[in-house]
Amino acid sequence: MLDYFRDSTLARRQFFDREYRIVRHDDQRIIWVHGLGKLELDEAGNPVRMTGTIQDISARRVADERLRLFHEVFQAATEGIIVTSSEGHIIEVNPAFTAITGYPAEEAVGKTPRLLKSGYQDIEFYQHLWAALLDQGVWAGEFVNKRKDGTLFTQQSRIGAIRNSQGEITRFAALISDVTSLKESQRQVEYLAYHDGLTGALNRTSLYAQMLKAINKSQKTGEMLAVCYLDIDNFKPVNDEWGHDFGDRLLVEAVNRLQTCIRASDAVARLGGDEFVVLLCGIKHAEAIAETVERILRSASEPYTIDEIIVVTTISVGIAVYPDELAQDPDTLIRNADHAMYEAKRSGKNRMHFFDQEGDRKQREFQTQYARLSSALEYSEFRLHYQPKVALRTGEVMGVEALIRWQHPTEGLLPPGDFLPVIESTELTLPVGEWVLHETLRQKQRWQKQGINLSVSINVFAKHLQRPDFAERLQRILARFPEVDPTGLELEILETTAMENLDDIIRCLDECRRIGVRFSLDDFGTGYSSLTYFRKLPVDAVKIDRSFVRDMLGNRNDQALVRSIVSMARTLGRQVIAEGVETLEHGDYLIDYGCDQAQGFGVARPMPPEMLPDWIARWQMPEGWRARQDRTG
């Protein structure tokens, strides 16, 4: 300022006109002022004084700075911004709007947002939008709109009404985002998660959902439901002689034939390989089941012509009918139909067989095993083995998962598949689950004393989370291990179990998270409502089911599904852990996809706790993974 005064006002005899800062004498505050002054000269032309005014402009400078900041934010925002008059005419748009829609500001200003209209939304949609804007001052939702080049895109919008001091609407402002890619990714994951990628038939997840609906309807109407388990007879020789591609095409044609034999209310699902389930719903007379299956058998036995090669195959069908007092759930009905299908094969193939009610014997076996498992808990026969999880980018050991085993007194160490289904279906779930939690925390405390501080995860069933006192019981158990930081405990929610009262479960999870416990969604992609749970549950990580990871090396559908799950999880800020990493090649694919952690036999088999320290000391990141990480950056 002094330079300006010397060089301009004194030297050139110009008016003093300058904005500058001063320190106020009374309170030592720094303020901005605008000085205006004129030099007074003596007879010789020498300056003797300057007279003028000084005005405090601090408020204006703050306002100018805010306007500049708002302008910079407006221009740099990654979301499109539209400002309209109260009549809806566009006043201003930002560069992001142009990037999303293709319309530059000069073509949009003066128009209305109707220039983006695609015709996909009806008049009722816009009536609800305006009602919300006028009544509540805000509306949020999605449009399908049209860009300048005519292409459609999904637009996520939040529109707000701007009012003056009298409460009158003077402007509308909207934030818009192009979520087309996210929607397409969601649709792709949704389809792959619920349909068989080869044949387009329902997969196991969708079949279970359909069966639950059909069972519920049957309970209300009294109508029957038939589960028909189908297996193509002698399919392996066809595959061996003509190749897998030929076999795949035959499977596709087989599904097409099945679809022509059933009604729109029925369903076809592929469970894997050449095994299918046909679900017949709303059956009023038992004879209708046999008639439909006879039609299926005739259709399936017609010759297949593929690339001028004629093949004749047949199918064997096992049938389980609901209602059945011994089979009240999808698992049991499918299992019973499967057993019946094997009876049809043993009886000569190319025929049907209804499940015979020998459930009494199976029920007795179940009760025997239940009693034995109760004793196993009482006499401390359960053991925990731990399987490491490692970071794919660095090779660092991130944690371990606790996996239950049964040290049977006569049969040796039994894997969970031999006994866990019985536990899951009975009230043993709670005491066994709490034993696992106690033992895991006790072992984590031992490791900490050895200088090993790893995150530990355990499986928790929806039946636990649905208990109103789950969070309270968890806190009591944690309180018995004060040396263990709750943030080092992760509970894996088994997504294969249907969850009732989802809102209550979410509240339970939030209460547990407040004390530091973390959650992950286990077996993602195999359960009842994968995307719903993924979107709503406040989990920190998602574990891709081992079946997708294990088979992805030779299955493009599984590759696409794994890649889509990783992409969506990263978009939503969730960690991704891949189960079933059995080889180094699995890790190569997962590194390329951006997966965070790996777990499986390719890293380490589950091991007793005393073996873990030595394993950690020996573990090194595979050179192939390190090299691939270096190449991919």
C-alpha positions in Angstrom: 0.0 0.0 0.0 2.9 2.4 0.8 4.4 1.7 -2.6 1.1 2.5 -4.2 0.9 5.8 -2.2 4.4 6.8 -3.1 4.4 5.7 -6.8 0.9 6.7 -7.8 -0.5 9.3 -5.4 2.6 11.3 -4.6 4.7 10.8 -7.7 1.9 11.1 -10.3 -0.4 13.4 -8.3 -3.3 10.9 -8.7 -6.3 10.4 -6.5 -5.8 7.8 -3.7 -8.2 4.9 -4.3 -7.2 1.7 -2.6 -8.6 -1.2 -0.6 -6.2 -2.4 2.2 -6.1 -3.8 5.7 -5.6 -1.9 8.9 -5.4 -2.8 12.6 -8.1 -1.0 14.6 -6.7 0.8 17.6 -9.5 0.1 20.0 -9.7 -3.7 19.8 -6.7 -4.6 17.6 -8.9 -6.3 15.0 -7.7 -6.4 11.5 -10.3 -5.0 9.1 -10.5 -4.2 5.4 -11.1 -0.6 4.4 -11.6 1.4 1.2 -9.6 4.7 1.2 -10.5 7.6 -1.1 -8.3 10.7 -1.0 -7.1 13.8 -2.8 -3.8 15.6 -2.4 -3.7 19.3 -1.5 -0.7 21.2 -3.0 0.9 24.4 -2.0 1.7 27.3 -4.4 4.9 25.5 -5.5 3.0 22.3 -6.3 4.2 20.4 -3.3 1.8 18.1 -1.5 1.0 19.4 2.0 -1.9 17.1 3.0 -4.5 14.6 1.7 -8.1 14.7 2.5 -10.6 12.0 1.9 -12.7 9.1 3.5 -12.0 5.6 4.9 -14.9 3.1 4.8 -15.0 -0.3 6.6 -15.6 -2.9 3.8 -14.9 -6.0 5.8 -18.4 -7.4 5.4 -18.3 -6.8 1.6 -14.9 -8.5 1.3 -16.2 -11.6 3.2 -19.3 -11.7 1.0 -17.1 -11.4 -2.1 -14.9 -14.2 -0.9 -17.9 -16.4 -0.3 -19.2 -15.6 -3.7 -15.8 -16.5 -5.2 -15.8 -19.8 -3.2 -19.3 -20.7 -4.2 -18.4 -20.0 -7.9 -15.3 -22.3 -7.6 -17.4 -25.1 -6.0 -20.1 -24.6 -8.6 -17.6 -24.9 -11.4 -15.6 -27.8 -9.9 -18.4 -30.0 -8.5 -18.5 -33.5 -10.0 -22.3 -33.5 -9.7 -24.3 -31.6 -12.2 -26.0 -28.5 -10.8 -29.1 -26.8 -12.3 -30.6 -23.6 -11.0 -34.0 -22.5 -12.3 -36.4 -19.7 -11.7 -39.6 -20.3 -9.8 -41.3 -20.9 -13.2 -38.8 -23.6 -14.0 -36.6 -21.9 -16.6 -32.9 -22.7 -16.3 -30.8 -19.8 -15.0 -27.4 -21.5 -14.6 -25.8 -24.9 -15.1 -22.3 -26.1 -14.2 -19.7 -27.9 -16.3 -20.6 -31.3 -14.8 -24.2 -30.8 -16.1 -22.7 -30.4 -19.6 -20.5 -33.5 -19.1 -23.5 -35.6 -18.0 -26.1 -34.3 -20.5 -24.1 -33.0 -23.5 -25.9 -29.6 -23.3 -23.6 -26.6 -22.9 -24.7 -23.7 -20.7 -25.7 -21.5 -23.7 -28.1 -24.2 -25.0 -29.6 -25.0 -21.6 -30.1 -21.5 -20.1 -33.6 -20.2 -20.8 -35.0 -23.7 -21.4 -36.7 -25.9 -18.8 -35.4 -29.3 -17.6 -37.9 -30.8 -19.9 -35.2 -30.7 -22.6 -33.9 -33.9 -20.9 -37.3 -35.6 -20.9 -37.2 -39.2 -22.1 -40.9 -40.2 -21.8 -40.1 -42.9 -19.4 -41.8 -41.1 -16.5 -45.6 -40.7 -16.6 -47.5 -37.6 -15.5 -48.3 -39.2 -12.0 -44.5 -39.3 -11.4 -44.1 -35.6 -12.0 -47.2 -34.8 -9.9 -45.7 -36.6 -6.9 -42.4 -34.7 -7.6 -44.0 -31.3 -7.6 -46.2 -32.1 -4.6 -43.1 -33.0 -2.6 -41.2 -29.9 -3.7 -44.1 -27.5 -2.9 -45.1 -29.2 0.4 -41.7 -30.3 1.8 -39.3 -28.2 -0.2 -37.2 -31.1 -1.3 -37.5 -34.2 -3.6 -35.0 -37.0 -4.2 -35.2 -39.8 -6.6 -34.2 -41.1 -10.0 -35.2 -40.3 -13.6 -34.5 -42.0 -16.9 -33.5 -39.0 -19.0 -32.2 -38.3 -22.5 -28.9 -36.7 -23.4 -28.4 -34.3 -26.2 -27.2 -37.1 -28.4 -30.4 -39.1 -27.8 -28.9 -41.8 -25.5 -30.7 -42.6 -22.3 -29.2 -42.4 -18.9 -30.3 -43.0 -15.3 -30.2 -39.7 -13.4 -30.1 -39.6 -9.6 -31.4 -36.2 -8.5 -32.0 -34.1 -5.4 -34.1 -31.0 -5.9 -34.6 -28.3 -3.4 -36.9 -25.2 -3.3 -35.2 -21.9 -2.4 -37.4 -19.4 -0.6 -37.0 -15.6 0.1 -37.5 -14.0 3.5 -41.3 -14.0 2.9 -41.3 -17.7 2.3 -42.0 -17.4 -1.4 -40.2 -19.8 -3.8 -37.8 -17.9 -5.9 -35.5 -20.6 -7.3 -35.1 -24.3 -7.6 -31.7 -26.0 -7.4 -31.0 -29.6 -8.4 -28.0 -31.9 -8.0 -27.8 -34.6 -10.6 -25.6 -37.6 -11.0 -25.3 -40.2 -13.8 -25.7 -43.6 -12.1 -26.3 -45.5 -15.3 -23.1 -47.6 -14.9 -23.9 -48.4 -11.3 -27.5 -49.5 -12.2 -26.2 -51.7 -15.0 -23.7 -53.2 -12.6 -26.4 -53.9 -10.1 -28.6 -55.4 -12.7 -25.8 -57.7 -13.9 -25.0 -58.8 -10.3 -28.7 -59.3 -9.7 -29.1 -61.5 -12.7 -25.9 -63.5 -12.1 -26.8 -63.9 -8.5 -30.2 -65.3 -9.2 -29.9 -67.1 -12.5 -27.8 -69.8 -14.0 -25.4 -68.1 -16.5 -25.5 -71.0 -19.0 -29.2 -71.8 -19.3 -31.0 -68.8 -17.9 -32.9 -71.0 -15.5 -33.2 -70.0 -11.8 -30.2 -70.8 -9.6 -30.4 -72.3 -6.1 -30.8 -68.9 -4.5 -33.8 -68.0 -6.6 -35.3 -71.5 -6.3 -35.2 -71.2 -2.5 -36.9 -67.9 -2.6 -39.6 -69.2 -4.9 -40.1 -72.2 -2.7 -40.6 -70.1 0.4 -43.2 -68.1 -1.4 -44.9 -71.2 -2.7 -44.9 -72.9 0.7 -46.4 -69.8 2.3 -49.1 -69.7 -0.3 -49.8 -73.4 0.1 -50.3 -72.9 3.8 -52.9 -70.2 3.1 -54.7 -72.0 0.2 -54.3 -75.6 1.0 -53.0 -76.3 -2.5 -50.1 -78.6 -3.1 -46.5 -77.9 -4.2 -44.4 -80.5 -6.0 -40.6 -80.3 -6.1 -39.3 -82.4 -9.0 -35.6 -83.2 -9.0 -34.4 -84.0 -12.5 -31.1 -85.6 -13.6 -30.2 -86.4 -17.3 -29.5 -90.0 -17.7 -26.1 -90.9 -19.1 -25.1 -87.3 -19.6 -21.4 -87.9 -18.9 -20.9 -90.2 -21.9 -22.4 -87.5 -24.1 -20.0 -84.9 -22.7 -17.0 -87.2 -23.0 -17.8 -88.1 -26.6 -18.8 -84.7 -28.1 -17.2 -82.3 -25.7 -18.3 -79.8 -23.0 -19.5 -77.2 -25.5 -21.9 -79.7 -27.0 -23.0 -80.8 -23.6 -23.7 -77.2 -22.6 -25.9 -76.7 -25.7 -27.8 -79.8 -24.8 -28.4 -78.4 -21.3 -29.7 -75.2 -22.8 -32.1 -77.1 -25.0 -33.2 -79.3 -22.1 -34.2 -76.2 -20.1 -36.1 -74.8 -23.1 -38.0 -78.1 -23.4 -38.8 -78.0 -19.6 -40.2 -74.5 -20.0 -42.7 -75.7 -22.6 -44.0 -78.4 -20.4 -45.0 -76.3 -17.4 -47.2 -73.3 -16.6 -46.2 -69.7 -16.1 -46.7 -70.1 -12.4 -44.2 -72.9 -12.2 -40.4 -72.6 -12.3 -37.2 -74.3 -13.6 -33.9 -74.1 -11.7 -30.5 -75.5 -12.4 -28.6 -76.7 -9.4 -25.5 -77.6 -11.2 -24.1 -80.0 -13.9 -27.1 -81.8 -15.4 -29.3 -81.6 -12.3 -32.5 -79.5 -12.4 -35.5 -78.8 -10.2 -39.0 -78.1 -11.6 -41.2 -76.4 -9.1 -44.9 -77.1 -9.7 -47.1 -74.6 -7.7 -50.7 -74.4 -6.9 -51.5 -78.0 -7.5 -55.2 -78.9 -6.7 -55.1 -82.6 -7.5 -52.2 -85.1 -7.1 -52.9 -86.6 -10.5 -51.9 -83.3 -12.1 -48.3 -83.8 -10.8 -47.9 -87.1 -12.5 -49.5 -85.8 -15.7 -47.0 -82.9 -15.9 -44.0 -85.1 -15.1 -45.1 -87.6 -17.8 -45.2 -84.7 -20.2 -41.6 -83.8 -19.2 -40.4 -87.4 -19.6 -41.8 -87.6 -23.1 -40.4 -84.3 -24.1 -36.9 -85.1 -22.7 -36.8 -88.4 -24.5 -37.2 -86.8 -28.0 -34.0 -86.8 -29.9 -31.7 -83.7 -29.7 -30.2 -82.4 -32.9 -27.1 -80.2 -32.4 -24.8 -79.5 -35.3 -26.4 -82.3 -37.3 -25.5 -84.7 -34.5 -28.5 -86.6 -33.1 -28.5 -87.6 -29.5 -31.2 -89.4 -27.5 -31.2 -89.0 -23.7 -33.7 -89.5 -21.0 -34.2 -88.1 -17.5 -34.9 -89.5 -14.1 -37.3 -87.6 -11.8 -37.7 -87.6 -8.1 -40.8 -85.9 -6.6 -41.4 -84.5 -3.1 -44.8 -83.1 -2.4 -45.8 -80.3 0.1 -47.6 -80.2 2.5 -45.6 -83.0 4.2 -45.3 -83.1 8.0 -41.7 -84.3 7.7 -40.6 -81.7 5.1 -41.5 -78.2 5.9 -38.7 -76.2 4.4 -36.9 -76.0 0.9 -33.8 -77.8 2.0 -35.7 -80.9 3.2 -38.1 -80.9 0.2 -35.1 -80.8 -2.3 -33.3 -83.4 -0.3 -36.3 -85.7 -0.3 -36.8 -85.2 -4.1 -33.1 -85.9 -4.7 -33.4 -89.2 -2.8 -36.4 -90.1 -4.8 -34.6 -89.3 -8.0 -31.9 -91.8 -7.1 -34.6 -94.4 -6.5 -35.9 -93.6 -10.1 -32.4 -94.2 -11.4 -32.0 -97.4 -9.4 -35.3 -98.6 -10.8 -34.1 -98.3 -14.4 -34.0 -94.6 -15.3 -36.4 -92.7 -17.6 -39.1 -92.6 -15.0 -40.5 -90.8 -12.0 -40.4 -91.8 -8.3 -42.4 -90.1 -5.5 -40.6 -89.8 -2.2 -41.7 -92.5 0.1 -42.3 -91.5 3.7 -39.4 -93.2 5.5 -38.8 -90.1 7.4 -39.3 -91.8 10.7 -35.9 -93.6 10.4 -34.2 -90.3 9.4 -35.8 -88.5 12.2 -34.5 -91.0 14.7 -31.1 -90.6 13.3 -31.4 -86.9 13.6 -32.5 -87.2 17.3 -29.6 -89.5 18.0 -27.0 -87.2 16.6 -28.6 -84.2 18.4 -28.3 -86.0 21.7 -24.7 -86.9 20.9 -23.8 -83.3 20.0 -25.4 -82.1 23.2 -23.0 -84.4 25.0 -20.1 -83.2 22.9 -20.7 -79.7 24.1 -21.0 -80.8 27.7 -17.8 -82.9 27.6 -15.7 -80.3 25.7 -15.2 -82.3 22.6 -15.4 -79.3 20.2 -12.2 -77.7 18.9 -11.4 -74.5 17.0 -9.0 -74.4 14.1 -8.0 -71.1 12.6 -7.5 -70.2 8.9 -5.5 -67.1 8.0 -6.6 -64.3 5.8 -3.9 -62.3 3.9 -3.8 -59.0 2.0 -3.4 -59.7 -1.7 -1.6 -56.4 -2.2 1.1 -56.8 0.5 0.9 -60.4 1.7 0.3 -59.2 5.2 -1.5 -61.6 7.5 -4.7 -59.6 8.3 -6.5 -62.0 10.6 -7.9 -65.5 11.1 -11.3 -67.1 10.9 -12.2 -69.5 13.7 -13.7 -72.8 12.3 -15.3 -75.4 14.6 -14.3 -79.1 14.6 -15.6 -82.1 16.6 -13.0 -84.3 18.2 -15.2 -87.4 18.2 -14.1 -90.0 20.7 -14.3 -92.9 18.1 -14.4 -91.3 14.7 -11.6 -88.8 15.2 -11.6 -85.1 14.1 -14.8 -84.4 12.2 -15.3 -81.4 9.8 -18.2 -79.1 10.4 -20.2 -80.5 7.4 -20.6 -83.7 9.4 -22.4 -82.1 12.3 -23.0 -78.4 11.9 -26.3 -78.8 10.0 -27.8 -80.5 13.0 -26.6 -77.7 15.3 -27.9 -75.0 13.0 -31.4 -76.5 12.9 -31.8 -76.8 16.7 -31.6 -74.8 19.9 -27.9 -75.9 20.2 -27.1 -72.9 17.9 -27.0 -70.5 20.9 -24.8 -72.4 23.4 -22.4 -73.7 20.7 -22.2 -70.2 19.2 -21.3 -68.7 22.6 -18.8 -71.4 23.3 -17.1 -70.5 20.0 -17.1 -66.8 21.0 -15.6 -67.5 24.5 -12.9 -69.8 23.1 -12.0 -67.4 20.3 -11.5 -64.5 22.7 -9.6 -66.7 25.1 -7.3 -67.8 22.3 -6.9 -64.2 21.1 -5.8 -63.2 24.6 -3.2 -66.0 24.6 -1.8 -64.9 21.2 -1.6 -61.3 22.4 0.7 -62.4 25.3 2.9 -64.0 22.6 3.0 -60.7 20.7 0.6 -61.8 18.0 -2.2 -59.3 17.6 -4.5 -60.5 14.8 -8.2 -59.8 14.0 -10.3 -62.9 14.6 -13.6 -63.6 13.0 -16.3 -66.1 13.8 -19.6 -67.1 12.1 -22.8 -65.9 13.6 -26.3 -67.1 12.5 -29.3 -64.9 11.8 -31.0 -66.8 14.6 -28.5 -65.2 17.0 -28.9 -61.7 15.7 -32.6 -61.9 15.9 -32.4 -62.4 19.7 -33.4 -59.1 21.4 -30.6 -59.6 24.0 -27.8 -60.5 21.5 -25.8 -57.2 21.9 -26.2 -57.3 25.7 -24.9 -60.9 25.8 -22.0 -60.1 23.5 -20.9 -57.2 25.7 -21.1 -59.4 28.8 -18.8 -61.9 27.1 -16.4 -59.3 26.0 -16.2 -57.9 29.5 -14.7 -61.2 30.7 -11.7 -60.5 28.4 -10.8 -56.9 29.2 -7.4 -57.3 27.5 -9.0 -58.0 24.1 -9.9 -54.9 22.1 -13.4 -55.4 20.6 -12.2 -53.8 17.3 -10.2 -57.0 16.8 -13.4 -59.1 16.7 -15.3 -59.6 13.5 -18.6 -61.4 13.3 -19.4 -63.0 9.9 -23.1 -63.1 9.2 -24.1 -66.2 7.3 -25.9 -64.8 4.4 -27.3 -68.3 3.5 -29.8 -68.0 6.3 -33.1 -66.1 5.8 -33.4 -63.1 8.1 -36.7 -62.0 9.6 -37.1 -58.6 11.1 -34.3 -57.1 9.1 -34.7 -53.7 10.8 -34.2 -55.2 14.3 -31.0 -57.0 13.0 -29.7 -53.7 11.7 -30.3 -52.0 15.1 -28.5 -54.9 16.8 -25.5 -54.5 14.4 -25.4 -50.8 15.0 -25.4 -51.4 18.8 -22.5 -53.9 18.5 -20.6 -51.6 16.2 -20.7 -48.8 18.7 -18.5 -50.9 21.1 -16.1 -51.6 18.2 -17.2 -55.0 16.9 -17.0 -55.3 13.1 -19.2 -57.3 10.8 -18.9 -59.0 7.4 -21.4 -60.6 5.1 -20.3 -64.3 4.7 -21.0 -66.6 1.7 -22.1 -63.6 -0.4 -24.1 -64.6 -3.5 -25.5 -67.9 -2.2 -28.2 -66.7 0.2 -31.8 -65.6 0.2 -31.4 -61.9 -0.7 -27.8 -61.1 -1.4 -28.2 -57.5 -2.7 -30.8 -56.6 -0.1 -28.5 -57.6 2.8 -25.5 -56.1 1.1 -27.2 -52.8 0.7 -29.0 -52.5 4.0 -26.8 -54.3 6.6 -24.1 -52.0 8.1 -21.2 -54.4 7.4 -17.5 -53.6 7.0 -16.7 -56.3 4.5 -18.2 -58.9 2.2 -16.8 -62.4 1.7 -17.4 -63.9 -1.8 -18.6 -67.5 -1.5 -16.0 -70.1 -2.1 -18.1 -71.8 -4.8 -17.7 -68.7 -7.1 -14.0 -68.3 -6.4 -13.1 -72.0 -6.6 -14.8 -72.4 -10.0 -13.9 -69.1 -11.6 -10.7 -70.3 -13.3 -12.8 -72.2 -15.9 -16.1 -70.5 -15.6 -16.6 -67.1 -17.2 -19.9 -66.5 -15.4 -18.2 -67.0 -12.0 -15.4 -64.6 -13.2 -18.0 -62.0 -14.1 -19.8 -62.4 -10.9 -16.7 -62.2 -8.8 -15.5 -59.1 -10.7 -18.9 -57.4 -10.4 -19.1 -58.1 -6.6 -15.6 -56.7 -6.1 -16.5 -53.6 -8.2 -19.7 -52.9 -6.4 -18.2 -53.5 -2.9 -15.4 -51.1 -3.6 -17.9 -48.5 -4.9 -19.8 -48.8 -1.6 -16.6 -48.6 0.4 -16.6 -52.2 1.7 -13.6 -54.5 2.0 -13.7 -57.7 -0.2 -12.4 -61.1 1.0 -12.4 -64.0 -1.3 -12.9 -67.5 0.1 -11.9 -70.7 -1.7 -8.5 -69.4 -2.9 -7.1 -72.8 -3.6 -4.2 -72.0 -6.0 -1.8 -69.2 -6.8 -3.8 -68.7 -10.1 -6.9 -67.8 -8.1 -4.9 -65.1 -6.4 -3.7 -63.8 -9.8 -7.2 -63.2 -11.0 -8.3 -61.6 -7.7 -5.4 -59.2 -7.7 -6.4 -58.1 -11.2 -10.0 -57.6 -10.0 -8.9 -55.4 -7.1 -9.9 -57.9 -4.3 -8.5 -57.0 -0.9 -7.9 -60.3 0.9 -7.7 -64.0 0.2 -8.5 -67.0 2.3 -8.3 -70.7 1.3 -6.1 -73.7 0.9 -3.8 -71.8 -1.5 -2.9 -69.6 1.5 -3.2 -72.1 4.4 -5.5 -74.8 5.6 -7.2 -74.4 8.9 -4.8 -75.2 11.7 -4.8 -75.7 15.5 -4.1 -72.5 17.4 -0.7 -73.7 18.6 0.5 -74.0 15.0 -0.4 -70.5 14.0 2.7 -68.6 15.3 5.1 -70.9 13.4 3.0 -70.5 10.2 3.1 -66.7 10.5 6.9 -66.8 11.0 7.2 -68.9 7.8 4.6 -67.2 5.6 5.8 -65.2 2.7 3.8 -63.6 -0.1 4.0 -65.8 -3.2 6.4 -64.3 -5.8 3.8 -64.7 -8.5 1.4 -62.5 -6.6 4.2 -60.0 -5.8 5.2 -59.9 -9.5 1.6 -59.5 -10.6 1.0 -56.7 -8.1 4.1 -54.9 -9.4 2.8 -55.2 -13.0 -0.7 -54.0 -12.2 0.5 -51.2 -9.9 
